[in-house]
Amino acid sequence: MGKVRIYQPSKTALQSGKGKTKKWLMEFETKDPMLACSLMGWVTSQDTSQQLHLTFSSLREAISFAKEKGLIYTVCNPTQISSPPKSYGINFTCSRIRGC
């Protein structure tokens, strides 16, 4: 039986929108230890299932797929970061002149 992790990816620092954060991802956990190649310095493993990333449109679909295939799954709930709405005019205000 394989172990999988189901999560929603977070927004990257280089990304302004939240387009790629709507989908749910399923990643397989590796069984073999990661070994460093002494010649090139790359990290390798004999387990190729860690290269597989499955995408689902909802959490329910991901869980039903894992149950159907007999996989042990862990759901990592996404952290919600809220940012207050900003106005373009705030860039040009000066608190020293307005006295705020």
Contacts in CASP RR format, 6 or more apart in sequence:
PFRMAT RR
TARGET T0000
AUTHOR 0000-0000-0000
METHOD contacts of the structure
MODEL  1
MGKVRIYQPSKTALQSGKGKTKKWLMEFETKDPMLACSLMGWVTSQDTSQ
QLHLTFSSLREAISFAKEKGLIYTVCNPTQISSPPKSYGINFTCSRIRGC
1 70 0 8 1.000
1 71 0 8 1.000
1 72 0 8 1.000
2 28 0 8 1.000
2 29 0 8 1.000
2 49 0 8 1.000
2 70 0 8 1.000
2 71 0 8 1.000
2 72 0 8 1.000
3 28 0 8 1.000
3 29 0 8 1.000
3 71 0 8 1.000
3 72 0 8 1.000
3 73 0 8 1.000
3 74 0 8 1.000
4 26 0 8 1.000
4 27 0 8 1.000
4 28 0 8 1.000
4 29 0 8 1.000
4 66 0 8 1.000
4 71 0 8 1.000
4 72 0 8 1.000
4 73 0 8 1.000
4 74 0 8 1.000
5 26 0 8 1.000
5 27 0 8 1.000
5 29 0 8 1.000
5 73 0 8 1.000
5 74 0 8 1.000
5 76 0 8 1.000
6 24 0 8 1.000
6 25 0 8 1.000
6 26 0 8 1.000
6 59 0 8 1.000
6 62 0 8 1.000
6 63 0 8 1.000
6 66 0 8 1.000
6 73 0 8 1.000
6 74 0 8 1.000
6 75 0 8 1.000
6 76 0 8 1.000
7 24 0 8 1.000
7 25 0 8 1.000
7 27 0 8 1.000
7 75 0 8 1.000
7 76 0 8 1.000
7 78 0 8 1.000
8 21 0 8 1.000
8 22 0 8 1.000
8 23 0 8 1.000
8 24 0 8 1.000
8 25 0 8 1.000
8 78 0 8 1.000
9 20 0 8 1.000
9 21 0 8 1.000
9 23 0 8 1.000
9 25 0 8 1.000
10 21 0 8 1.000
10 78 0 8 1.000
10 79 0 8 1.000
11 17 0 8 1.000
11 18 0 8 1.000
11 20 0 8 1.000
11 21 0 8 1.000
21 78 0 8 1.000
22 57 0 8 1.000
23 55 0 8 1.000
23 56 0 8 1.000
23 57 0 8 1.000
24 55 0 8 1.000
24 56 0 8 1.000
24 57 0 8 1.000
24 58 0 8 1.000
24 59 0 8 1.000
24 61 0 8 1.000
24 62 0 8 1.000
25 53 0 8 1.000
25 54 0 8 1.000
25 55 0 8 1.000
25 56 0 8 1.000
26 53 0 8 1.000
26 54 0 8 1.000
26 55 0 8 1.000
26 56 0 8 1.000
26 62 0 8 1.000
26 65 0 8 1.000
26 66 0 8 1.000
26 73 0 8 1.000
27 50 0 8 1.000
27 52 0 8 1.000
27 53 0 8 1.000
28 49 0 8 1.000
28 50 0 8 1.000
28 52 0 8 1.000
29 50 0 8 1.000
30 45 0 8 1.000
30 47 0 8 1.000
30 49 0 8 1.000
30 50 0 8 1.000
31 47 0 8 1.000
32 45 0 8 1.000
32 46 0 8 1.000
32 47 0 8 1.000
33 45 0 8 1.000
34 43 0 8 1.000
34 44 0 8 1.000
34 45 0 8 1.000
35 43 0 8 1.000
35 44 0 8 1.000
35 45 0 8 1.000
36 42 0 8 1.000
36 43 0 8 1.000
36 44 0 8 1.000
37 43 0 8 1.000
37 44 0 8 1.000
54 62 0 8 1.000
54 65 0 8 1.000
56 62 0 8 1.000
56 65 0 8 1.000
59 75 0 8 1.000
62 73 0 8 1.000
63 73 0 8 1.000
63 75 0 8 1.000
66 72 0 8 1.000
66 73 0 8 1.000
67 73 0 8 1.000
END
